[in-house]
Amino acid sequence: MPWLSALLAGAAVAALASAGVASIWSERPELAAPTVAFAGALVAAGLILAREPGQLNAGRALVLAGCVWPLGWIHQISRGPFHLISFLAVPITLMLSAWAIFGYPDPASVSRGERRVLIALTGWLVVGRTVVAVSSDVAASRRPGTTLWPMGQADPGLHHCLAVISSLGEVVLATGFLVLWVRRSRHIRGLDRKLMLPVVGAAAFAGTASMSASMAQALGLRGAGMEHILVIQTTLLLTVPVAFVVATVRRRLASVVIADLLPRLRVDRTPERLEAAFRDVLDDPGLEIHYWAAEIGAYVDRHGATSADPGGETGHHGLLLPITSTNGARLAMIRADQALWRYPDLVEAVGSAAGLAVENARLQVEARAQLELVRASHARIVAAQLAERQSLERDLDDGALRRVQGLLEQIDQPAGEQPPGLEEAVSYAAEQLRLTVGELREIAAGLHPSILDQVGLAEAVRRIGAGQPVPVGVDLPERGLPLPAQVAGYFVAAEAITNAVRHAGATRIDVRGADTGGSLRLTIEDDGRGGADLAAGTGLNGLSERVRAAGGTLELDSPPGAGTTLTAEIPYR
């Protein structure tokens, strides 16, 4: 019904305008037709646009422009005592349309520079054309003394000069309008770019046509040539209201398009695909979906990482759009581009159609969040165990090892005359103490390889390889890895090298690693007999448990007779 009322109002204005320009219909119907159509289209488009979110002022501007436009073409006005109104009707219509164009789709986005250009263009058009209109009765083809306001002397030369200056100024300012509009159009993104593309094109056509008409007036073009230019100008101006209607229809039909696109979500229910579908539908590559995890009592992203409670309707990074279930329970919060506030029906259609898919994705993300909490707990346990091992190592080194080492030094000191057999007993005790010291150091090294604190992972693995009967190539990061990642990598490399030497009959072992920025990726290859199995032995199985406790993964590729490749991914962030 609102659209029908707008169309009827536009048709009424067009009918009144057609009656007013009856003389033009008889003389130049090719000019009368677009003139009448432009007036009716402006009114209809303005009434339709005014009902869109945030477009009330733009719609009113178009309606007013449609009512003013015919006044410039009615013969009784242009040749009567109110001819100044007729002379100003066309520029006022153009400026009202320009303000509506620049205010679409977001009036608040008009910059200060753009406002200044529009104000300057408005002032120049109104003041310049007023001066030209009152400069001469005779030059304006009117009888002297027929106007209701003072007129200048009958000086055709002055009138022509003022007209040229006014037209040249209009050309310069219209050029500025086009430049600003092109620059503004390049910054439009997302749904705004897709839906207002018709307005962008129409504004370029209308601005070029108006600039060409002003140039023709400045060059003194008259007669049939000028009439042809006016026909082209008016026809191109007609694209402006049509473009506004098309943009509004496209926005309304976008809901139908979304309803057609979202059934795929019934198949693609993973959080990643759901977020990708939302981005495609709403044309927002930066869109994020934060799911409500009831068990945790917080919002989490698609990876399960906890995010701050968005709350409210807007945030620092864009518009926040809540999605709830049919009973009002929280499901998710969409963080999208601020421009989407102008398309509430689209967002509502997306949320309604994707409710089930969002619920399924929320359950998956909630499970990931709980797994992330478990991994974080494992990481804290591993870190605590590492700290305990380091503490025990220090205690052994500062306590038992130091006392045994001191006793050994005292025993080794030369003494005077000793009873028979004492020397052999002392030698035996010293040997046992040395073995004890070695065993304690091995225990301490097993708790925490202190060599990592001294030389780092790469050199520590090289020293392991140097003690093997086969060549061991080492290519590992020299520095930058956190200690927990080094400890885990050290044990993986040590166990893999030991297995390759003892059980695989390898003649060559290569240890390679890379810091990916968030994890240590470690690969150990040998040319042994293969056939290893993570579940078959306690060594590899223990390594797998150690790596999983650190939140990582361990993969084994060991076909019989083709060597073994052990790959560990150890995260540290």
C-alpha positions as CSV (number, residue, x, y, z in Angstrom):
1,M,0.0,0.0,0.0
2,P,2.7,2.6,0.7
3,W,4.2,1.9,-2.7
4,L,0.8,2.2,-4.4
5,S,0.3,5.6,-2.6
6,A,3.7,6.8,-3.7
7,L,3.0,5.8,-7.3
8,L,-0.4,7.5,-7.2
9,A,1.1,10.7,-5.8
10,G,3.8,10.7,-8.5
11,A,1.2,10.2,-11.2
12,A,-0.9,13.1,-9.8
13,V,2.1,15.4,-9.8
14,A,3.0,14.3,-13.4
15,A,-0.6,15.0,-14.5
16,L,-0.5,18.5,-13.0
17,A,2.9,19.1,-14.6
18,S,1.7,17.9,-17.9
19,A,-1.2,20.4,-17.8
20,G,1.1,23.2,-16.9
21,V,3.5,22.5,-19.8
22,A,0.7,22.2,-22.4
23,S,2.5,24.7,-24.6
24,I,5.7,22.6,-24.6
25,W,3.7,19.5,-25.5
26,S,2.4,21.2,-28.6
27,E,5.8,22.6,-29.7
28,R,8.4,20.2,-28.3
29,P,6.9,16.9,-27.1
30,E,10.3,15.2,-26.9
31,L,11.2,17.7,-24.2
32,A,7.8,17.7,-22.4
33,A,7.7,14.0,-21.9
34,P,10.9,13.6,-19.8
35,T,10.1,16.9,-18.0
36,V,6.8,15.6,-16.8
37,A,8.1,12.1,-16.1
38,F,11.0,13.5,-14.1
39,A,8.6,15.5,-11.8
40,G,6.4,12.5,-11.1
41,A,9.3,10.1,-10.7
42,L,10.9,12.4,-8.1
43,V,7.8,12.6,-6.0
44,A,7.1,8.8,-6.2
45,A,10.8,8.0,-5.4
46,G,10.9,10.4,-2.6
47,L,7.8,9.0,-0.9
48,I,9.2,5.4,-1.3
49,L,12.7,6.4,0.0
50,A,11.3,8.3,3.0
51,R,10.0,5.0,4.4
52,E,13.5,3.4,4.4
53,P,15.6,3.5,7.6
54,G,17.6,6.8,7.9
55,Q,16.3,8.2,4.6
56,L,13.5,10.5,5.7
57,N,15.3,13.7,4.8
58,A,16.6,12.4,1.5
59,G,13.0,11.3,0.6
60,R,11.6,14.7,1.5
61,A,14.3,16.4,-0.6
62,L,13.2,14.4,-3.6
63,V,9.5,15.1,-3.1
64,L,10.2,18.8,-2.8
65,A,12.4,18.7,-5.9
66,G,9.6,17.0,-7.8
67,C,7.1,19.7,-6.8
68,V,9.5,22.6,-7.7
69,W,10.8,21.2,-11.0
70,P,7.6,21.9,-13.2
71,L,7.6,25.6,-12.1
72,G,10.6,26.1,-14.4
73,W,8.7,25.0,-17.5
74,I,5.3,26.5,-17.1
75,H,4.9,29.3,-19.7
76,Q,2.6,31.5,-17.5
77,I,5.2,31.6,-14.8
78,S,8.4,31.9,-16.9
79,R,6.9,34.8,-18.9
80,G,4.8,36.4,-16.2
81,P,5.5,38.5,-13.1
82,F,6.9,35.5,-11.2
83,H,9.5,34.6,-13.7
84,L,12.3,34.6,-11.0
85,I,10.6,31.6,-9.5
86,S,10.7,29.9,-12.8
87,F,14.4,30.8,-13.3
88,L,15.4,29.3,-9.9
89,A,13.2,26.2,-10.1
90,V,15.7,24.1,-12.1
91,P,18.8,24.9,-10.0
92,I,16.8,24.3,-6.8
93,T,15.6,20.9,-8.1
94,L,19.2,20.0,-9.0
95,M,20.5,20.9,-5.6
96,L,17.8,19.1,-3.7
97,S,18.6,16.0,-5.8
98,A,22.3,16.4,-5.1
99,W,21.8,16.7,-1.4
100,A,19.6,13.5,-1.5
101,I,22.3,11.7,-3.5
102,F,25.1,12.6,-1.1
103,G,23.0,11.7,1.9
104,Y,22.3,8.2,0.6
105,P,22.6,5.7,2.2
106,D,24.1,7.4,5.4
107,P,23.6,11.2,5.8
108,A,26.1,11.1,8.7
109,S,28.9,10.0,6.3
110,V,28.9,13.3,4.4
111,S,32.3,14.8,5.1
112,R,32.9,18.5,5.9
113,G,34.6,19.0,2.5
114,E,31.6,17.5,0.7
115,R,29.2,19.7,2.6
116,R,31.2,22.8,1.7
117,V,31.2,22.0,-2.0
118,L,27.4,21.3,-1.9
119,I,26.8,24.6,0.0
120,A,29.0,26.5,-2.4
121,L,27.2,24.9,-5.4
122,T,23.8,25.7,-3.9
123,G,24.8,29.3,-3.1
124,W,26.3,29.9,-6.6
125,L,23.3,28.5,-8.4
126,V,20.7,30.5,-6.4
127,V,22.6,33.8,-6.2
128,G,24.1,33.6,-9.7
129,R,20.8,32.8,-11.4
130,T,19.0,35.4,-9.4
131,V,21.5,38.1,-10.5
132,V,21.2,36.9,-14.1
133,A,17.3,36.9,-13.9
134,V,17.0,40.4,-12.6
135,S,19.7,41.9,-14.8
136,S,17.4,42.8,-17.7
137,D,13.8,42.5,-18.7
138,V,14.4,42.9,-22.4
139,A,17.2,40.3,-22.5
140,A,14.9,37.9,-20.7
141,S,12.2,38.4,-23.4
142,R,9.8,40.1,-21.0
143,R,8.0,43.4,-21.2
144,P,9.5,46.0,-18.9
145,G,7.7,46.5,-15.6
146,T,5.9,43.2,-15.5
147,T,7.8,41.7,-12.5
148,L,7.0,42.1,-8.9
149,W,10.6,43.0,-7.9
150,P,13.1,45.5,-9.1
151,M,14.8,44.8,-12.4
152,G,18.0,46.1,-13.9
153,Q,18.4,48.3,-16.9
154,A,17.7,46.9,-20.4
155,D,21.4,46.0,-21.0
156,P,21.7,42.8,-23.1
157,G,25.5,42.9,-22.9
158,L,25.5,42.9,-19.1
159,H,22.9,40.2,-19.0
160,H,25.0,38.0,-21.3
161,C,28.2,38.6,-19.4
162,L,26.5,37.7,-16.1
163,A,25.0,34.6,-17.7
164,V,28.4,33.4,-18.9
165,I,30.0,33.9,-15.5
166,S,27.2,32.1,-13.8
167,S,27.4,29.2,-16.2
168,L,31.2,28.9,-15.9
169,G,30.9,28.8,-12.1
170,E,28.3,26.1,-12.4
171,V,30.6,24.0,-14.6
172,V,33.5,24.3,-12.1
173,L,31.3,23.4,-9.1
174,A,29.6,20.6,-11.0
175,T,33.0,19.2,-11.8
176,G,33.9,19.3,-8.1
177,F,30.6,17.5,-7.4
178,L,31.5,14.7,-9.8
179,V,35.1,14.4,-8.4
180,L,33.8,14.1,-4.8
181,W,31.1,11.6,-5.8
182,V,33.6,9.4,-7.6
183,R,35.9,9.5,-4.6
184,R,33.0,8.8,-2.2
185,S,31.8,5.9,-4.4
186,R,35.3,4.2,-4.1
187,H,34.9,4.1,-0.3
188,I,31.5,2.5,-0.3
189,R,31.7,-1.2,0.7
190,G,29.7,-4.2,1.6
191,L,25.9,-4.2,1.0
192,D,26.0,-0.4,0.4
193,R,28.1,-0.9,-2.7
194,K,26.0,-3.7,-4.0
195,L,22.6,-2.1,-3.4
196,M,23.4,1.5,-4.3
197,L,25.2,0.8,-7.5
198,P,22.3,2.2,-9.5
199,V,22.4,5.5,-7.6
200,V,26.2,5.7,-8.2
201,G,25.7,5.4,-12.0
202,A,22.7,7.8,-12.1
203,A,24.5,10.5,-10.1
204,A,27.4,10.3,-12.6
205,F,25.0,10.6,-15.6
206,A,23.0,13.5,-14.0
207,G,26.1,15.4,-13.0
208,T,27.7,15.1,-16.4
209,A,24.5,16.1,-18.1
210,S,24.0,19.2,-15.9
211,M,27.7,20.2,-16.4
212,S,27.3,19.9,-20.2
213,A,24.1,22.0,-20.2
214,S,25.9,24.7,-18.2
215,M,28.9,24.6,-20.6
216,A,26.6,25.0,-23.5
217,Q,25.0,28.1,-21.9
218,A,28.4,29.5,-21.2
219,L,29.3,29.1,-24.9
220,G,26.1,30.9,-26.0
221,L,24.5,27.9,-27.7
222,R,20.9,28.7,-28.6
223,G,18.1,27.3,-30.8
224,A,17.7,23.7,-31.8
225,G,21.1,22.7,-30.5
226,M,20.3,23.9,-27.0
227,E,16.9,22.2,-27.1
228,H,18.6,18.9,-27.9
229,I,21.0,19.3,-25.0
230,L,18.0,20.0,-22.7
231,V,16.2,16.9,-23.8
232,I,19.3,14.8,-23.2
233,Q,19.9,16.5,-19.8
234,T,16.3,15.9,-18.6
235,T,16.3,12.3,-19.8
236,L,19.5,11.6,-17.9
237,L,18.2,13.4,-14.8
238,L,15.2,11.0,-14.9
239,T,17.7,8.2,-14.1
240,V,18.2,9.6,-10.5
241,P,14.7,8.9,-9.1
242,V,14.5,5.6,-11.0
243,A,17.9,4.6,-9.5
244,F,16.6,5.3,-6.0
245,V,13.6,3.1,-6.6
246,V,15.7,0.4,-8.0
247,A,18.1,0.5,-5.0
248,T,15.2,0.3,-2.7
249,V,13.7,-2.6,-4.6
250,R,17.1,-4.4,-4.5
251,R,17.3,-3.9,-0.8
252,R,13.8,-5.3,-0.3
253,L,14.5,-8.3,-2.6
254,A,17.7,-9.0,-0.8
255,S,15.7,-10.7,1.9
256,V,14.2,-13.0,-0.7
257,V,17.7,-13.7,-2.0
258,I,19.0,-14.5,1.5
259,A,16.0,-16.8,2.1
260,D,17.1,-18.7,-1.1
261,L,20.8,-18.9,-0.1
262,L,20.4,-20.0,3.5
263,P,19.0,-23.5,2.9
264,R,22.6,-24.6,2.2
265,L,23.3,-24.0,5.9
266,R,21.2,-27.0,6.6
267,V,24.0,-29.1,5.1
268,D,27.0,-26.9,5.9
269,R,26.6,-26.6,9.6
270,T,30.1,-26.3,10.8
271,P,31.0,-23.0,12.5
272,E,33.5,-22.1,9.7
273,R,31.1,-22.7,6.9
274,L,28.3,-20.9,8.7
275,E,30.5,-17.8,9.2
276,A,31.6,-17.9,5.6
277,A,27.9,-18.1,4.5
278,F,27.0,-15.1,6.6
279,R,29.9,-13.2,5.1
280,D,28.8,-14.0,1.6
281,V,25.1,-13.2,2.2
282,L,25.7,-9.9,4.0
283,D,28.7,-9.1,1.8
284,D,30.9,-8.4,4.9
285,P,34.3,-10.1,4.8
286,G,35.1,-9.0,8.3
287,L,32.0,-10.5,9.9
288,E,32.5,-12.6,13.0
289,I,30.0,-14.9,14.9
290,H,30.5,-15.2,18.7
291,Y,28.6,-18.1,20.2
292,W,27.1,-18.2,23.6
293,A,28.6,-21.0,25.7
294,A,26.2,-21.6,28.5
295,E,28.5,-24.0,30.3
296,I,31.2,-21.4,30.4
297,G,28.9,-18.4,30.8
298,A,30.7,-16.4,28.0
299,Y,30.8,-15.8,24.3
300,V,33.4,-17.8,22.3
301,D,34.6,-17.5,18.7
302,R,34.4,-20.4,16.2
303,H,37.7,-21.8,17.5
304,G,36.3,-22.0,21.0
305,A,38.5,-19.2,22.4
306,T,36.7,-17.1,25.0
307,S,35.8,-13.5,23.9
308,A,34.7,-10.5,25.8
309,D,30.9,-10.3,26.4
310,P,29.8,-8.0,23.6
311,G,26.7,-6.6,25.2
312,G,24.7,-3.7,23.9
313,E,24.0,-3.0,20.2
314,T,27.3,-1.5,19.1
315,G,30.9,-2.2,19.8
316,H,34.3,-0.8,19.0
317,H,34.7,-3.1,16.0
318,G,31.3,-2.8,14.4
319,L,27.6,-3.5,14.8
320,L,26.6,-6.2,17.3
321,L,23.5,-8.2,16.2
322,P,22.1,-10.8,18.7
323,I,20.6,-14.1,17.5
324,T,18.2,-15.8,19.9
325,S,16.2,-19.0,19.8
326,T,12.4,-19.1,19.5
327,N,12.1,-19.1,23.3
328,G,14.4,-16.1,23.7
329,A,17.5,-17.9,24.8
330,R,20.9,-16.5,23.7
331,L,22.5,-18.3,20.8
332,A,25.1,-16.0,19.2
333,M,26.2,-12.5,18.6
334,I,27.2,-11.3,15.1
335,R,29.9,-8.6,14.9
336,A,29.4,-7.0,11.6
337,D,30.0,-3.8,9.7
338,Q,28.3,-0.7,11.0
339,A,26.6,-0.2,7.7
340,L,24.3,-3.1,8.4
341,W,22.2,-1.0,10.8
342,R,20.5,0.3,7.7
343,Y,19.3,-3.2,6.7
344,P,17.6,-4.5,9.8
345,D,15.1,-6.6,7.8
346,L,18.0,-8.4,6.0
347,V,19.8,-9.2,9.3
348,E,16.5,-10.4,10.8
349,A,15.9,-12.6,7.8
350,V,19.4,-14.1,8.1
351,G,19.0,-14.7,11.9
352,S,15.6,-16.3,11.5
353,A,16.5,-18.5,8.6
354,A,19.8,-19.6,10.2
355,G,18.5,-20.2,13.7
356,L,18.9,-24.0,13.6
357,A,22.2,-23.8,11.9
358,V,23.4,-21.3,14.5
359,E,22.2,-23.6,17.3
360,N,24.1,-26.6,15.8
361,A,27.2,-24.5,15.3
362,R,26.9,-23.2,18.9
363,L,26.9,-26.7,20.3
364,Q,30.1,-27.5,18.3
365,V,31.8,-24.3,19.4
366,E,30.8,-24.9,23.0
367,A,32.4,-28.4,22.8
368,R,35.5,-26.8,21.3
369,A,35.5,-24.2,24.1
370,Q,35.4,-27.0,26.7
371,L,38.2,-28.8,24.9
372,E,40.2,-25.6,24.9
373,L,39.7,-25.3,28.6
374,V,40.9,-28.9,29.0
375,R,43.9,-28.1,26.9
376,A,44.7,-25.0,28.9
377,S,44.4,-27.1,32.0
378,H,46.8,-29.7,30.6
379,A,49.2,-26.9,29.7
380,R,49.1,-25.6,33.2
381,I,49.6,-29.1,34.6
382,V,52.6,-29.6,32.2
383,A,54.0,-26.2,33.2
384,A,53.6,-27.0,36.9
385,Q,55.2,-30.4,36.4
386,L,58.1,-28.7,34.6
387,A,58.5,-26.2,37.4
388,E,58.4,-29.1,40.0
389,R,61.1,-31.0,38.0
390,Q,63.3,-28.0,37.8
391,S,62.9,-27.5,41.5
392,L,63.7,-31.1,42.3
393,E,66.7,-30.9,40.0
394,R,68.0,-27.9,41.9
395,D,67.3,-29.7,45.2
396,L,69.3,-32.7,44.0
397,D,72.1,-30.6,42.7
398,D,72.3,-28.4,45.8
399,G,71.6,-31.2,48.3
400,A,72.4,-34.9,47.8
401,L,74.7,-34.4,44.8
402,R,76.7,-31.7,46.6
403,R,77.1,-33.7,49.7
404,V,78.1,-36.9,47.8
405,Q,80.5,-34.9,45.7
406,G,82.1,-33.4,48.8
407,L,82.5,-36.8,50.4
408,L,84.0,-38.1,47.2
409,E,86.6,-35.3,47.2
410,Q,87.5,-36.0,50.8
411,I,88.0,-39.7,50.0
412,D,90.2,-38.9,47.0
413,Q,92.5,-36.7,49.1
414,P,96.0,-38.3,49.8
415,A,96.4,-39.5,53.4
416,G,99.3,-40.8,55.5
417,E,99.9,-44.3,56.6
418,Q,96.7,-46.4,56.2
419,P,95.8,-49.8,57.6
420,P,96.0,-52.9,55.3
421,G,92.9,-53.2,53.0
422,L,91.7,-49.7,53.7
423,E,92.9,-48.4,50.4
424,E,90.9,-51.0,48.5
425,A,87.8,-50.3,50.6
426,V,88.2,-46.5,50.0
427,S,88.7,-47.1,46.2
428,Y,85.6,-49.2,46.1
429,A,83.6,-46.6,48.1
430,A,84.8,-43.9,45.7
431,E,83.8,-45.9,42.7
432,Q,80.3,-46.4,44.2
433,L,80.0,-42.7,45.0
434,R,80.9,-41.9,41.4
435,L,78.3,-44.2,40.1
436,T,75.8,-42.7,42.5
437,V,76.6,-39.2,41.3
438,G,76.2,-40.3,37.7
439,E,72.8,-41.9,38.4
440,L,71.6,-38.8,40.3
441,R,72.6,-36.6,37.4
442,E,70.8,-38.9,35.0
443,I,67.7,-38.7,37.2
444,A,68.0,-34.9,37.3
445,A,68.5,-34.8,33.5
446,G,65.4,-36.9,33.1
447,L,63.4,-34.5,35.2
448,H,64.5,-31.5,33.3
449,P,67.3,-31.4,30.7
450,S,69.4,-28.6,32.1
451,I,71.4,-28.5,28.9
452,L,68.5,-26.6,27.4
453,D,69.1,-23.8,29.7
454,Q,72.8,-23.7,28.7
455,V,72.9,-24.2,25.0
456,G,69.3,-24.4,23.7
457,L,67.4,-27.1,21.8
458,A,69.4,-27.2,18.6
459,E,72.8,-27.7,20.3
460,A,71.3,-30.2,22.9
461,V,70.0,-32.4,20.1
462,R,73.3,-32.2,18.2
463,R,75.1,-33.4,21.3
464,I,72.6,-36.4,21.5
465,G,73.4,-37.1,17.9
466,A,77.2,-36.8,18.4
467,G,77.0,-39.8,20.8
468,Q,75.3,-42.1,18.4
469,P,77.0,-44.7,16.1
470,V,75.2,-43.3,13.0
471,P,75.3,-39.8,11.6
472,V,72.5,-37.5,12.8
473,G,71.7,-34.4,10.9
474,V,70.1,-31.6,12.9
475,D,68.3,-28.5,11.5
476,L,66.5,-26.8,14.4
477,P,65.7,-23.2,15.4
478,E,68.7,-21.8,17.3
479,R,66.7,-19.5,19.6
480,G,63.3,-18.0,20.3
481,L,61.4,-21.1,21.4
482,P,59.8,-21.1,24.9
483,L,61.3,-23.5,27.4
484,P,58.2,-25.9,27.5
485,A,58.3,-26.3,23.7
486,Q,62.1,-27.0,23.9
487,V,61.6,-29.6,26.6
488,A,58.9,-31.4,24.7
489,G,60.9,-31.2,21.5
490,Y,64.0,-32.5,23.3
491,F,62.3,-35.6,24.6
492,V,60.7,-36.3,21.3
493,A,64.0,-36.1,19.4
494,A,65.9,-38.1,22.1
495,E,63.4,-40.9,22.1
496,A,63.1,-41.0,18.3
497,I,66.9,-41.1,17.8
498,T,67.2,-43.8,20.4
499,N,64.5,-46.0,18.8
500,A,66.0,-45.5,15.3
501,V,69.4,-46.7,16.6
502,R,68.3,-49.5,18.8
503,H,65.3,-51.0,17.0
504,A,65.2,-49.8,13.4
505,G,68.8,-50.5,12.3
506,A,69.0,-47.0,10.8
507,T,72.2,-45.8,9.1
508,R,71.1,-42.2,8.8
509,I,68.9,-40.0,11.0
510,D,67.7,-36.4,10.2
511,V,66.1,-34.1,12.8
512,R,64.4,-31.0,11.3
513,G,62.2,-28.4,13.0
514,A,60.6,-25.0,12.3
515,D,59.0,-22.3,14.4
516,T,55.6,-21.6,12.8
517,G,54.9,-18.6,14.9
518,G,52.7,-20.5,17.3
519,S,54.1,-24.0,17.5
520,L,57.3,-26.1,17.0
521,R,57.0,-28.5,14.1
522,L,59.5,-31.3,14.6
523,T,60.2,-34.0,12.1
524,I,62.6,-37.0,12.7
525,E,63.3,-39.3,9.7
526,D,65.5,-42.4,9.5
527,D,66.2,-45.0,6.8
528,G,65.7,-48.0,9.1
529,R,63.4,-51.0,8.6
530,G,60.2,-49.2,9.5
531,G,57.1,-50.9,10.9
532,A,56.9,-48.8,14.1
533,D,53.6,-48.4,15.9
534,L,52.7,-45.7,18.4
535,A,50.6,-48.1,20.4
536,A,53.1,-51.0,20.3
537,G,55.8,-49.7,22.6
538,T,55.9,-47.7,25.8
539,G,58.5,-45.3,24.5
540,L,56.5,-43.9,21.5
541,N,53.2,-44.2,23.4
542,G,54.7,-42.1,26.3
543,L,55.9,-39.5,23.7
544,S,52.4,-39.3,22.3
545,E,50.9,-38.7,25.7
546,R,53.6,-36.0,26.5
547,V,52.9,-34.2,23.2
548,R,49.1,-34.4,23.7
549,A,49.4,-33.0,27.2
550,A,51.1,-30.0,25.7
551,G,48.1,-29.5,23.3
552,G,50.0,-30.9,20.3
553,T,49.8,-33.8,17.9
554,L,52.2,-36.7,17.1
555,E,52.0,-38.5,13.7
556,L,53.9,-41.6,12.7
557,D,54.6,-42.8,9.2
558,S,56.5,-46.1,9.3
559,P,55.8,-48.4,6.4
560,P,57.7,-51.7,6.6
561,G,61.1,-51.6,4.9
562,A,60.8,-47.9,4.0
563,G,62.1,-46.0,7.1
564,T,60.2,-44.0,9.7
565,T,59.0,-40.4,9.8
566,L,57.9,-39.0,13.2
567,T,56.2,-35.6,13.1
568,A,55.3,-33.6,16.2
569,E,53.4,-30.3,16.3
570,I,54.0,-28.7,19.7
571,P,52.0,-25.4,20.3
572,Y,53.3,-22.8,22.7
573,R,50.8,-20.0,22.3
